[in-house]
Amino acid sequence: MKRQTIIKLFSSYLKENDLAIFAGNNICREAFFNDREGNFYIEDETGIGLSLALGIAMCADKRVFIFCDDYYLLKELSASVHIALSKCKNIFLVVLVSGEYQYSGHNPTIFNEINTPKSMMFGMGFITNDYTKHFSNAQRAKEVKNILKNLYGPLFIVIYVDLGENKKAGEIGLTIMERVERLTGFLSVEGTSSYVPQDINFSFKGKGKE
């Protein structure tokens, strides 16, 4: 499935008070086709998106989803380690893997050369999920809506996407100031859909006397 289609479907499954941060030039332009109040766009390619998402997650009561391509993750692996070690239950890193630098000549990334990327992220401290099969078609993708209800982080979600990009994607129709003002207003509204897992009791003691 194409990246823009996955973004469109995934965004439609988010709760109204979920924050979605999109990091990277092309992914921001494609996401803006289905803009929502809780979207924030960082076209800057210097890699501040992951750190910003973590900073917000640590200070806000909302679920924070950060969407980026595999090349962006590779540039910001150090920031992803901080996300994993933060133990924030409300942050979710969604990586859309195309295996190429779509914004600069379609050169290949090294992501697919990593033997076990999900194991690597798990070793950092993430819970890891692979939704590639769910997004094999629109019907199966609906299953993700129910999965998202009970997520808790820090969670690493990987989705392998089909090659190709939307060449019709235009500029984002919001200035930097407008984006910041909208983000500030969105974060000031109370409400969260964070799932709080119940403590698991591993005690096998009976009710009788020991």
Order of alpha helices (4+ residues) and beta strands (2+ residues): alpha-beta-alpha-beta-alpha-beta-alpha-alpha-beta-beta-beta-alpha-beta-alpha-alpha-beta-alpha
